[in-house]
């Protein structure tokens, strides 16, 4: 009797959780649905009737998507290319540098290690707005304004990524290091050939987080990039909203297409993403 009551109670809790999660899912996906449906409608429809999520086959077409990529006055392909290059540069450099720093803090005992880790934790709490002015002056002195490296370099070593890799590497078996040294492997060889494959779940999680951070970055690229041809997608799309009118014909399909790269990265790394976050979050 007691077991039957427990099963009934668990079933009610499960159904309640499903209802709550479904409700949050609908709320979270509603803006994307509106954006996707609106991308097939003429911009005048949004200006005339406002937010309208109804599917209207009589006025919907792929004309906006065709114009987005074929219109000679459109710079969307330039923005797309810039975002891809900056995201690739940022993600590759960030993974390489932060993983080595995190690994070093976790594995090697040296004087000042705890102080460096404390500094990493403190830097995580500093708002980006405080750093913008000195970083801008530094980029001007290095003549990196309006360049890809000017966007990427200042934030390529993320304190959160260092913290995450350090937390993950702490739990790795240290016997592999001794075995590598006995076999005559250098310290860099041990890292690249032995430890890095063991950290693949952490890399999978960080690929998604770093790529999303770079792809959606707005404030710093807005300050560094000067010409329309060098803009990234978020800034380029924002430039379509002006006091003299909003170009919804390009804005909606452009926003939909901007999701595609991040969606592909997430689908390719979702297993590693979940595994890496779970393991990295509990080790310390």
N, C-alpha and C positions, 0 to 999 in steps of 0.2 A: 504493500500500500504506500509506504514511504518512498520507495523507488519510483512508483508511478507518479507520485506527486512531484518528485524532483524532475522527472522527464518533462512533465507538463510545464513546470516552472522554467526549465531551460528552453523549451520550445517557444514560450511566450517572450522570453528575453531575446532569442534569436530573431523572431518575427519583428519585435520592436526595433532591434538594431538595424534590420534590413530596411524597415520603413524610414527610419531616420537617415540612414546612408543614402537611400534612394532620393529622399527629399533634398539632401545637400547636393547630390549629383545633379539633379534637375536644376537647382539654383546656380551651380557652378557652370553647367553647360549651356544655360539659356543665352548668355551673351554671344557665345560662339555660334549657336543656332541662328540668332538674329543676324549676326555678321555674315554667315554663309548664305542665308536666304537673300539678304539684301544685296549681296555681291552680284546676283544675277538680274537685279532690277535696275532700271534707269535711275540716275541720281535725282532727277526731277521728282520721282515717286517719293523719295525720302523727304525732300523739301516740301512737297505738297501734303503728304499724309502723315509725316513723322514716323515714329516707330511702328512698323507694321510687319508682324511675323507671319502673315498669311502667305501661303504658296499660291502665286498667281501665274499659271502657265502662259496666259495670253500676253503678258508683258515681260516674262523672264527669258533670258537668252545668255549666251556666252560672249556676247559682244564686248562687255567690259574687260574680260580676260584677254580677248584677242587684241583690243586696243592697248592694254597694259604692256604687251610685249612687242607690238608692231608699230605703234604710233611713234613717228620720228621725233616728236617733241617730248616723249616720255623718257625720263632718266631712270626708270625703275630697274632696268637691267644693270646699270652702273651701281645703283644702291645695293642690289642683290650681290653683285660681284664683290663690292667692298665689304659687305657684312660677312661673306664667306671667307675672304682672305683674312680679315681681322680675327674672326672666330677661330680659324685654323691656327693662325700664329699664336694667339693668346692661349688656346687650349694646349697645344703641343709644348710650348715653353713653360706654361704653368705646371703641367703634369711632370715634366722633366725636373724642374727646379724644386718645386715644393715637395715632391716625393723624396728627393735626395736629402733635403733639409730635415724633413720629418723622420726619415730613416736614420739619419745621423744622430738626431736627438734621442731616438728610442734605443739605439743599439750601442753606441759608443759612450764610455765613461770618460769625461774630460772636465777640466776645471771651468766653471761658468756655465755648464749645461743647464742647470736649473734656472739660472738667471736669464739665459736666452729664452728658455721656454716661458718664463714669466713675462718677458717682454712681448713674446708672441701673443700671449693671452691679453695683455694690456692693449696692444695695437688692434686687436679684434674689436675693442670697445670704442675706438676713435671714429667719429663720424667722418664720412668722406668729404663733407663740405669744408672741414677745417683744413684739409690737405690740398684743396684745389688751387689756391693762389700760389703757394710755394712750388707746387708741381708745374703750374703753368709757366712760372718764371724760369724753372729749370728746362722745360721743353723749348722755350724761346731761346735760351742760351745755347742749347744743343742743336738749334735749328731743325727741330722735329715737328713744328707746327704744320698742320695739314698733311701729315704723313701717316702711314699705317703704324709705324713704330711709335709715333707720338701718342697714338691711342692705346697701344698694347703695353708698352714697357712700364709705365708708372704703376700698374695694378697687376702685373704678371705674377708676382709672388703674394698670393693671398694668405693671410695669417690663418684663416679657417682651414684652408687646404693643408697647410703645414701641421696644424693641430690634428686634423683628421688622419693624415698619413702617419703621424707620430703615434696616435692612439692605436692604429691598426698594426704598425710594426712592433709595438710593445709585446703583442701576443704571439709573434712569430717565434718558432723554436730556434734558440741560439746555437744548438748543436750543428746546424748547417754551416754557420760561420767557421766553427773550429774545423769541420770536415774540409771546407774549402781551403782554409789556410794550410792544413796538412798536405793537401794535394798541390800546393804551390800556387794557388789562385791569388791574384792581387785583390785589394779591397774593392776596387771598382769592378773587377771581374766577379767577385762574390755578389756584389749588388746587382749587376746586370744579368748574370747568368744563373744565379741561384735564388736570390731574394725577390727580385722583381716579378718572376712568374708566380711566386707565392702571394704577391700583393695585387694580383689581377682584379679581384673583386673591388678593392679600394680604387684602382684605376678606373674600373667601369663606372663606379658611382661618381667619381670626380669628373670624368668626361662629360657626363650629363650636366652636372652643376656648373662647371666652368664654362661649357659651351652656352648654356642658357644665360649665364651672367654676362658673357661677352656679347651674345646675339641681341639681348634686350637692353644693353647699356645705353644710356641716353645723355646724362648730364656731361660726363667727360668728353665723349665724342662731339657733343654740341659745342663745347668750348674750343676744342683743338682743331676740328675740321672747318675749313673756310669756304671752299668752293662747292657748288651744287653737285659736281661730278664725283666729289670725294665723300659725299654723305653716306651714312649707313641707312638701312631700311627704317628703323624707328624715327630717325630725324627727318628722312625724306618724306615719310608718310605724314609726319606732323606738319611739314611745310605745305601740305595740301589744304590745311585748315587756315584760312586767312580772314581778316576782318571784312574782306570784300566778297567772300563766298567760299564754300567748301566743295572740293572736287570729289564728291562721293563716287563718281564713276570709276575713279582710280583708287580711292581710299579703301573701299570695301574689298574688292578682289586682291588688292595689294596686301591688305592685312591677312586675308585668308592664305595667300601664297607664302607669307612670311612664317607661317606656323610649320610648313612642310619639313624644312631641314631639322628643326628641333624634334619634331615628331618621329622622323626617321632615326635620329640618334637615340632617342628614348627607346624605341622599339628594338633596336639592335643591342641595347645595353641594359634592358630592364631587369634581367635576371641578376646580372652583376651589380646593378644599382641597389636592388633590394638586399642582396647578400652583403655587399660592402657596407651599406648603412647599418645593417643589423649588427654585423660583427664589429665594425669600427665604433659603433655607439656603445657597446657594452665592455670593450676592453679599455684598460687604463692602468 
